[in-house]
Amino acid sequence: MRDCQILRVFTRGEGGGNHLGVVTDLSGLSGAAMQAIAAELGFSETVFLDCTGPVPVARIFTPAAEVPFAGHPLVGAGWVLGTMGPWRRVACGIGEVPFRAESDGAWIEVPASRDVEEAPPSAAAGAGLAGAAGAWMVRLPLRYLLLEMPSPAVVGAASPDFERLAGESWEGTLLFARSAGTVKARFFAPALGVAEDPATGSAAVALASALAFAGEKEGSLVIDQGDEVDAPSRISVWWSGGMVTVGGTVRRDEVRALGR
């Protein structure tokens, strides 16, 4: 038996947020066992932290696959590590990531992607996501298709064909619409076992990277996501000098005993 902390990351006030499992006792756990735990929990991601070295190492699993980088697991991991010790960095598949933890939230800083290209706005039309005004493909190192829609209402009304999306050449699809400094967003990743994610920190990094590519070399946004899956979430993101900071509030719901 080992414990798993159940968090909600990127909450909007006290409610909502994206559930996350955080496991810090990895004794006897293989990668296959970690994947099984992530599948059983059923959250968008579960993060496993090896804290035996000078820099904790995070392994991140969706219900279907291990991924090298994801925002909400690293923000949640940073918050947990901030309660445990003096660490200020956590390592994952993209290298060491600095974090800052406070009592009610955490923030991570990562390089903006340099692998950004414009994509045809019709790229996901066959999956029911037509009508984009602009589109970008961003690698983080997973590939995300970003579709800028005409309005928040269009984002909210979108009804994707998940089977078609799961067969595309990219791993995740972000729909977004901007209104001044606020963004309405939805993120779909059925190929990773996540039909619709309540809050996606890596997609926030991808969006900042795409906007920097398009000429906005610095800026900040508040991203609202998750309303369509009854998990209203809020992500803060700002970027400058080739770096992106992503963060938000974190709440711990329980400590759950695992059967493995």
KEKE-3310 file (N, C-alpha, C; in steps of 0.2 Angstrom, whole numbers, plus 5000, padded with zeros to 4 digits):
npx = (5004:5002:5002:4993:4992:4978:4975:4968:4972:4975:4963:4947:4945:4938:4933:4932:4945:4959:4960:4973:4984:4997:5011:5023:5030:5039:5044:5047:5039:5036:5037:5026:5018:5016:5009:4997:4992:4989:4979:4969:4966:4961:4962:4967:4981:4993:5006:5022:5034:5051:5061:5074:5086:5096:5089:5072:5064:5051:5039:5027:5010:4997:4980:4983:4996:5014:5020:5032:5031:5020:5009:5000:5003:5016:5015:5007:5015:5026:5020:5017:5030:5035:5030:5037:5051:5066:5067:5069:5068:5062:5064:5060:5054:5059:5069:5077:5065:5062:5052:5040:5033:5019:5008:4995:4996:5006:5020:5027:5042:5046:5056:5050:5042:5052:5049:5038:5025:5014:4998:4986:4970:4959:4964:4958:4946:4939:4937:4926:4929:4928:4930:4940:4950:4963:4978:4990:5004:5012:5026:5030:5037:5027:5015:5005:4990:4984:4970:4963:4947:4932:4925:4922:4910:4909:4919:4914:4903:4908:4909:4918:4924:4929:4935:4940:4949:4958:4965:4973:4989:4994:4995:4987:4973:4970:4957:4954:4948:4951:4948:4952:4963:4959:4956:4946:4946:4947:4953:4958:4963:4961:4969:4978:4971:4963:4949:4943:4951:4951:4960:4974:4991:5002:4997:4994:5007:5010:5002:5007:5019:5015:5010:5021:5028:5020:5023:5020:5030:5031:5020:5004:4991:4975:4968:4953:4945:4938:4924:4915:4916:4912:4921:4927:4941:4956:4970:4985:4996:5012:5024:5040:5056:5059:5055:5042:5030:5019:5005:4995:4981:4981:4973:4971:4962:4962:4970:4974:4974:4983:4981:4992)
npy = (4994:5011:5029:5041:5058:5067:5080:5096:5105:5122:5128:5137:5149:5142:5131:5118:5115:5104:5087:5078:5065:5062:5053:5049:5039:5027:5015:4999:5000:4998:5004:5000:4997:5010:5015:5007:5012:5025:5023:5017:5027:5037:5050:5065:5066:5057:5060:5054:5055:5054:5056:5054:5059:5074:5083:5081:5069:5068:5057:5056:5051:5048:5041:5032:5033:5036:5053:5065:5078:5089:5102:5103:5092:5095:5108:5104:5095:5103:5111:5101:5097:5109:5108:5098:5100:5109:5110:5117:5114:5103:5088:5082:5074:5084:5090:5099:5108:5124:5129:5138:5138:5142:5144:5142:5139:5136:5138:5136:5137:5137:5134:5143:5135:5132:5126:5129:5131:5138:5132:5125:5132:5123:5111:5102:5101:5089:5082:5088:5101:5114:5131:5139:5153:5155:5145:5134:5123:5116:5110:5101:5091:5084:5085:5098:5104:5120:5130:5145:5152:5160:5166:5165:5159:5150:5142:5136:5129:5119:5102:5089:5076:5063:5050:5052:5063:5055:5048:5057:5065:5073:5075:5082:5094:5111:5122:5139:5156:5173:5187:5202:5202:5189:5171:5160:5142:5125:5109:5094:5077:5063:5053:5051:5046:5055:5063:5076:5088:5096:5107:5113:5115:5113:5116:5129:5134:5131:5139:5152:5151:5150:5163:5171:5167:5173:5186:5192:5196:5196:5195:5192:5181:5176:5160:5152:5137:5121:5122:5115:5102:5102:5106:5120:5129:5139:5146:5155:5163:5169:5177:5180:5185:5173:5163:5155:5156:5147:5145:5143:5141:5128:5115:5103:5088:5075:5062:5047:5029:5018:5002:4996)
npz = (5000:4996:4997:4988:4984:4980:4970:4965:4951:4945:4949:4949:4958:4973:4967:4954:4943:4937:4941:4949:4952:4964:4967:4978:4984:4977:4978:4972:4961:4944:4927:4921:4931:4936:4925:4925:4938:4934:4925:4932:4941:4932:4930:4920:4920:4930:4941:4946:4958:4960:4973:4978:4973:4971:4963:4961:4951:4939:4933:4921:4918:4907:4906:4896:4891:4894:4895:4890:4895:4903:4909:4920:4929:4932:4938:4949:4955:4959:4968:4978:4981:4986:4999:5005:5005:5002:4988:4971:4958:4946:4937:4921:4906:4897:4903:4917:4926:4933:4947:4957:4972:4982:4996:4991:4978:4963:4951:4935:4925:4908:4892:4878:4864:4850:4839:4829:4817:4805:4801:4790:4792:4790:4795:4805:4801:4796:4808:4813:4818:4811:4804:4809:4811:4811:4812:4820:4822:4835:4843:4858:4868:4861:4848:4845:4838:4836:4836:4831:4835:4830:4840:4858:4860:4849:4852:4864:4858:4850:4844:4843:4833:4841:4838:4825:4828:4836:4827:4820:4815:4825:4843:4852:4852:4853:4855:4854:4859:4859:4870:4873:4887:4890:4888:4880:4881:4875:4876:4867:4868:4863:4858:4868:4878:4884:4882:4883:4891:4907:4911:4904:4905:4897:4884:4886:4886:4873:4866:4870:4864:4851:4849:4851:4840:4831:4832:4844:4856:4869:4883:4892:4898:4904:4905:4903:4905:4904:4907:4900:4904:4917:4926:4930:4926:4928:4921:4922:4912:4906:4895:4889:4882:4877:4886:4895:4908:4918:4928:4943:4955:4968:4975:4988:4989:4995:5003:4996:4998:4989:4980:4976)
capx = (5000:5006:4998:4992:4989:4973:4975:4965:4976:4972:4956:4944:4942:4939:4930:4934:4952:4960:4962:4979:4987:5004:5013:5030:5033:5040:5047:5044:5035:5039:5034:5020:5013:5014:5004:4991:4989:4986:4973:4964:4964:4957:4963:4971:4988:4996:5013:5026:5040:5057:5064:5080:5092:5097:5083:5066:5062:5044:5037:5020:5006:4990:4977:4985:5003:5018:5022:5038:5030:5013:5009:4996:5006:5022:5013:5005:5021:5030:5016:5019:5037:5036:5028:5041:5058:5069:5068:5066:5067:5060:5066:5055:5057:5062:5075:5075:5060:5061:5046:5039:5027:5016:5003:4989:4997:5013:5021:5033:5045:5049:5057:5045:5044:5055:5046:5031:5023:5007:4995:4980:4964:4955:4967:4954:4939:4936:4935:4921:4932:4929:4928:4946:4952:4970:4980:4997:5007:5018:5029:5032:5039:5021:5013:4998:4987:4981:4965:4960:4941:4930:4922:4921:4904:4910:4923:4910:4899:4912:4908:4923:4924:4935:4938:4944:4955:4963:4969:4977:4996:4996:4993:4982:4970:4968:4953:4954:4946:4954:4944:4957:4968:4956:4955:4941:4949:4946:4958:4956:4968:4959:4975:4982:4966:4960:4944:4943:4955:4949:4965:4980:4996:5006:4993:4996:5014:5010:4998:5012:5024:5013:5009:5027:5030:5017:5025:5019:5036:5029:5013:5001:4984:4971:4965:4948:4945:4935:4917:4911:4916:4910:4927:4929:4948:4959:4977:4989:5002:5015:5030:5045:5063:5059:5053:5035:5028:5012:5003:4988:4980:4981:4969:4972:4956:4962:4976:4971:4978:4983:4981:4998)
capy = (5000:5018:5035:5046:5064:5069:5088:5099:5110:5127:5129:5144:5150:5136:5125:5116:5113:5098:5082:5075:5060:5063:5048:5050:5033:5023:5008:4993:5002:4998:5009:4997:4998:5017:5016:5004:5016:5031:5021:5016:5034:5040:5058:5067:5064:5056:5061:5049:5059:5051:5062:5052:5063:5081:5086:5076:5067:5067:5053:5058:5046:5049:5035:5028:5033:5041:5058:5068:5085:5091:5107:5103:5088:5099:5113:5101:5092:5109:5113:5096:5097:5114:5106:5093:5101:5115:5110:5123:5112:5096:5085:5078:5072:5090:5093:5102:5114:5128:5130:5142:5136:5146:5140:5141:5138:5135:5141:5133:5141:5133:5138:5143:5130:5135:5122:5132:5133:5140:5126:5127:5133:5118:5105:5098:5101:5083:5080:5092:5107:5119:5138:5142:5159:5154:5138:5133:5117:5117:5104:5102:5089:5081:5090:5101:5109:5126:5133:5151:5152:5167:5169:5161:5155:5145:5137:5132:5125:5114:5095:5086:5068:5060:5045:5055:5066:5051:5045:5062:5064:5076:5072:5086:5100:5117:5127:5145:5163:5178:5193:5206:5197:5182:5166:5154:5137:5118:5104:5087:5073:5056:5048:5050:5043:5061:5065:5083:5090:5102:5112:5110:5119:5113:5120:5137:5135:5131:5146:5158:5150:5152:5170:5174:5166:5177:5193:5195:5193:5196:5196:5188:5179:5172:5155:5149:5131:5116:5123:5110:5095:5103:5108:5126:5130:5145:5146:5161:5162:5175:5175:5186:5183:5166:5159:5155:5154:5145:5143:5144:5139:5121:5112:5095:5085:5069:5057:5040:5023:5014:4995:4993)
capz = (5000:4996:4997:4982:4985:4975:4970:4959:4949:4941:4951:4948:4965:4977:4964:4948:4942:4934:4946:4948:4957:4965:4971:4980:4986:4971:4980:4969:4956:4938:4923:4919:4937:4936:4920:4928:4943:4931:4921:4937:4944:4927:4929:4914:4922:4937:4942:4950:4960:4963:4977:4981:4971:4972:4960:4960:4944:4938:4927:4920:4914:4906:4907:4891:4889:4897:4891:4893:4898:4904:4913:4926:4933:4935:4943:4955:4958:4962:4975:4983:4983:4991:5006:5007:5006:4999:4981:4967:4952:4945:4931:4917:4899:4893:4907:4923:4926:4939:4950:4963:4976:4988:5000:4987:4971:4960:4944:4932:4919:4903:4886:4873:4859:4844:4833:4828:4810:4803:4799:4787:4797:4789:4797:4809:4799:4795:4814:4816:4820:4806:4805:4812:4808:4811:4815:4821:4824:4840:4846:4865:4861:4858:4844:4847:4833:4839:4831:4834:4833:4829:4847:4864:4859:4844:4856:4868:4855:4846:4845:4839:4832:4844:4834:4820:4831:4839:4821:4817:4816:4831:4849:4855:4849:4857:4852:4858:4856:4863:4871:4877:4890:4892:4882:4881:4878:4876:4873:4866:4867:4863:4857:4874:4883:4887:4877:4884:4897:4911:4911:4900:4906:4891:4879:4887:4884:4866:4864:4871:4859:4844:4849:4851:4833:4826:4833:4851:4859:4876:4885:4897:4897:4908:4901:4906:4902:4908:4909:4896:4907:4924:4930:4928:4928:4926:4920:4921:4908:4903:4891:4888:4882:4875:4892:4897:4915:4918:4935:4945:4961:4969:4981:4989:4991:5000:5002:4995:4999:4983:4981:4973)
cpx = (5004:5001:4998:4989:4984:4973:4970:4969:4973:4964:4954:4941:4943:4937:4934:4942:4953:4963:4969:4981:4994:5006:5021:5034:5033:5043:5043:5040:5039:5035:5027:5015:5011:5008:4997:4988:4986:4980:4968:4961:4959:4958:4967:4978:4988:5003:5017:5033:5045:5061:5070:5086:5091:5091:5078:5065:5055:5043:5029:5016:4999:4987:4980:4992:5007:5020:5028:5037:5023:5013:5006:5000:5013:5020:5011:5011:5025:5026:5017:5026:5039:5034:5032:5048:5060:5070:5065:5066:5065:5061:5061:5058:5060:5067:5072:5070:5060:5054:5046:5033:5025:5011:4997:4990:5004:5013:5027:5035:5048:5051:5051:5047:5047:5052:5039:5030:5016:5005:4988:4974:4959:4958:4963:4947:4935:4934:4930:4923:4933:4928:4934:4948:4960:4972:4988:4999:5013:5020:5032:5035:5033:5019:5006:4996:4983:4976:4962:4953:4938:4927:4922:4915:4905:4915:4919:4905:4902:4910:4912:4921:4930:4939:4943:4950:4960:4967:4973:4985:4999:4993:4987:4980:4968:4963:4953:4951:4948:4949:4948:4962:4965:4955:4950:4945:4946:4951:4956:4962:4966:4964:4979:4977:4963:4955:4944:4946:4952:4953:4971:4986:5001:5003:4994:5002:5014:5007:5003:5017:5022:5012:5015:5030:5027:5018:5024:5025:5035:5022:5010:4994:4981:4967:4959:4946:4940:4927:4913:4911:4915:4916:4930:4936:4951:4967:4980:4995:5005:5021:5034:5052:5064:5057:5045:5034:5021:5011:4996:4987:4979:4977:4970:4965:4957:4969:4973:4976:4977:4983:4987:5004)
cpy = (5006:5023:5038:5052:5066:5077:5090:5105:5115:5128:5136:5146:5144:5130:5123:5114:5106:5093:5079:5071:5062:5057:5049:5044:5028:5017:5002:4994:5002:5003:5006:4997:5005:5018:5013:5009:5022:5029:5020:5022:5037:5047:5059:5065:5062:5056:5057:5053:5054:5056:5060:5055:5070:5085:5080:5075:5065:5062:5054:5053:5049:5042:5030:5028:5038:5047:5062:5075:5086:5097:5106:5098:5091:5104:5110:5097:5097:5111:5107:5096:5103:5113:5101:5095:5108:5115:5116:5121:5105:5094:5081:5076:5078:5093:5095:5108:5117:5129:5135:5140:5140:5141:5138:5140:5137:5137:5137:5138:5136:5137:5138:5138:5135:5131:5123:5133:5134:5133:5129:5127:5127:5111:5100:5098:5094:5080:5084:5099:5112:5126:5142:5148:5159:5147:5138:5126:5118:5111:5105:5097:5085:5087:5092:5105:5114:5129:5139:5152:5159:5170:5163:5156:5149:5140:5132:5127:5119:5107:5091:5078:5066:5055:5047:5059:5061:5048:5050:5061:5068:5073:5076:5092:5105:5121:5133:5151:5168:5184:5197:5201:5191:5178:5161:5148:5130:5114:5097:5083:5065:5051:5046:5047:5049:5064:5073:5084:5096:5108:5110:5115:5119:5116:5127:5138:5135:5137:5152:5157:5152:5160:5174:5173:5171:5185:5196:5192:5193:5197:5192:5187:5176:5167:5152:5143:5126:5116:5117:5103:5096:5104:5114:5128:5137:5145:5153:5159:5169:5173:5181:5183:5175:5161:5160:5153:5153:5143:5144:5141:5131:5120:5105:5093:5080:5066:5050:5035:5019:5006:4992:4995)
cpz = (5000:4995:4990:4984:4979:4975:4964:4957:4944:4942:4949:4954:4969:4973:4957:4948:4939:4939:4944:4953:4957:4969:4972:4983:4980:4972:4976:4963:4949:4933:4921:4925:4937:4931:4922:4933:4939:4927:4926:4940:4939:4926:4922:4914:4929:4936:4947:4952:4963:4967:4980:4979:4973:4969:4959:4953:4944:4932:4927:4915:4913:4907:4902:4889:4894:4893:4894:4896:4898:4910:4920:4931:4936:4940:4950:4959:4962:4968:4980:4986:4987:4998:5009:5009:5002:4991:4977:4960:4952:4938:4928:4911:4895:4897:4913:4922:4932:4941:4956:4966:4981:4991:4996:4980:4969:4953:4942:4926:4914:4897:4882:4867:4853:4838:4832:4820:4809:4800:4795:4792:4796:4792:4801:4807:4798:4802:4817:4819:4815:4808:4808:4808:4807:4814:4815:4823:4829:4843:4853:4869:4858:4854:4845:4841:4837:4834:4834:4831:4833:4836:4852:4863:4854:4848:4860:4865:4851:4849:4841:4838:4835:4841:4828:4822:4833:4833:4818:4819:4822:4837:4853:4851:4853:4853:4857:4855:4861:4864:4876:4880:4892:4887:4885:4877:4879:4873:4873:4865:4867:4862:4863:4880:4886:4882:4877:4891:4900:4910:4908:4900:4900:4885:4880:4885:4876:4863:4865:4866:4852:4844:4848:4843:4829:4827:4840:4855:4866:4878:4890:4896:4903:4904:4905:4902:4907:4909:4906:4899:4915:4928:4928:4931:4925:4926:4919:4917:4906:4900:4890:4887:4880:4881:4893:4904:4915:4926:4937:4952:4962:4975:4982:4992:4996:4998:5002:4995:4992:4985:4979:4977)
residu = (MET:ARG:ASP:CYS:GLN:ILE:LEU:ARG:VAL:PHE:THR:ARG:GLY:GLU:GLY:GLY:GLY:ASN:HIS:LEU:GLY:VAL:VAL:THR:ASP:LEU:SER:GLY:LEU:SER:GLY:ALA:ALA:MET:GLN:ALA:ILE:ALA:ALA:GLU:LEU:GLY:PHE:SER:GLU:THR:VAL:PHE:LEU:ASP:CYS:THR:GLY:PRO:VAL:PRO:VAL:ALA:ARG:ILE:PHE:THR:PRO:ALA:ALA:GLU:VAL:PRO:PHE:ALA:GLY:HIS:PRO:LEU:VAL:GLY:ALA:GLY:TRP:VAL:LEU:GLY:THR:MET:GLY:PRO:TRP:ARG:ARG:VAL:ALA:CYS:GLY:ILE:GLY:GLU:VAL:PRO:PHE:ARG:ALA:GLU:SER:ASP:GLY:ALA:TRP:ILE:GLU:VAL:PRO:ALA:SER:ARG:ASP:VAL:GLU:GLU:ALA:PRO:PRO:SER:ALA:ALA:ALA:GLY:ALA:GLY:LEU:ALA:GLY:ALA:ALA:GLY:ALA:TRP:MET:VAL:ARG:LEU:PRO:LEU:ARG:TYR:LEU:LEU:LEU:GLU:MET:PRO:SER:PRO:ALA:VAL:VAL:GLY:ALA:ALA:SER:PRO:ASP:PHE:GLU:ARG:LEU:ALA:GLY:GLU:SER:TRP:GLU:GLY:THR:LEU:LEU:PHE:ALA:ARG:SER:ALA:GLY:THR:VAL:LYS:ALA:ARG:PHE:PHE:ALA:PRO:ALA:LEU:GLY:VAL:ALA:GLU:ASP:PRO:ALA:THR:GLY:SER:ALA:ALA:VAL:ALA:LEU:ALA:SER:ALA:LEU:ALA:PHE:ALA:GLY:GLU:LYS:GLU:GLY:SER:LEU:VAL:ILE:ASP:GLN:GLY:ASP:GLU:VAL:ASP:ALA:PRO:SER:ARG:ILE:SER:VAL:TRP:TRP:SER:GLY:GLY:MET:VAL:THR:VAL:GLY:GLY:THR:VAL:ARG:ARG:ASP:GLU:VAL:ARG:ALA:LEU:GLY:ARG)
# end
